[in-house]
Amino acid sequence: MTETSTPFTPDVVAQIARHMNEDHAGDCAMICRALGGVPDAASARMTGCDADGIEFGAVVDGREEAVRIPWSERLTERIQVRREVVRMSDEARHILGLPARDGR
């Protein structure tokens, strides 16, 4: 992640990562398995994001691997991150054959 490529301050990225890792750890792993090219990820944690994508550390065979997944569009505002993560989660559920969450 480069400072010039993100509209998000380090504090904002840290807040988003804390929320994702504390409240949505399962979604982090599911997104990495389905969209990040690491189908054997045992777990994952968000490590960063910028205007163009989100980054995770996915644990595979006891080792953490860096995973970067692009957003569907370039983001300019913090509120867009939530929408993109929900979209990724829904897409990952569909790819993995899991039921939709909350009737979506």
N, C-alpha and C positions, 0 to 999 in steps of 0.2 A: 504494500500500500504506500503510495506516495502522498505527501502532504498537499501537493498541488492538484491532485486528482479527486479531492474529496471536499464536499461542502460541509462536512461534519467535523467538529472540533474533537480533539482526543477525549475530552470529558464526555461528549455525547456518545462517541463510540464505546467508551467504557460503560456508560449507563445501559446502552442497548445490549452489550455483551453480558453484563451482569444479569439483566432481565432474562435474556435467552438462556443463559447457563443455569440460572437458579429455577426458572419456571418452565422452561421448554427444552430441557436436555434431551428428552426422547425425540422431539422434533428435529433437533440438530443432527442426531445420528441418522434418523430416517431420511432427511434431506441429503446427507452425505451418501447414504447407500443408494438412493434412487437417482439423484441428480449430479452427484460429485464424483462418480466413477470409482467408488470404494464400497462395493456391495458387501464386503466382509467387515465393515466398521462395527466394532463392538460398542463404541460410544463416540461422542464427539462434543466439542465445545467451540463456541464462537470465539474467534480470536481477533476479528477486525472486520471493517467494512469501509467502503468508499463509494463514490458516486456510481461506480461501474459494477460492483459485486460485493459478495460477502465471503469471509474467510473463516475456515474452521480448522481445528486440529482434530483429526479422526484417528482413533486408536484401532490399529489393525495388528493382530498378532503381538500385542503388547507394546507396540511402537506407535508413536504419534506421527501421522503424515499430514502435511499441509494440503488443504483442499480449498480451491477458490471456485466459486460458482457465480456466473454473471447474473445481474438483474435482467429483467425483460426490457428495461429501458434505463437510460441514465437518470439517476435520482438527483434532485436539487433540494429536497426538503426532508426533514426527519420523519414526518408523518408517512412518507412514501415507503419507508423501510418496513413498517408493520404490514402494509398492503402486500409488498413483495414477499415477505416471509410467509404470510398466510397463503399466498398463491403457490409458493414453492412447497409448502407443507401439503396443500391439497393435491398438487401435481404428484408429489412423492407418494402419497397415499394411493392415488390412482395407479401409478406405475407398479407399486408393490402389491396391489390387489387388496389393500386394506379398506375397511369401510370408511365412508366419509364421516367427518366429525361434525357434531351439532346439526345434523340434517342437511348439510351443504351438499 
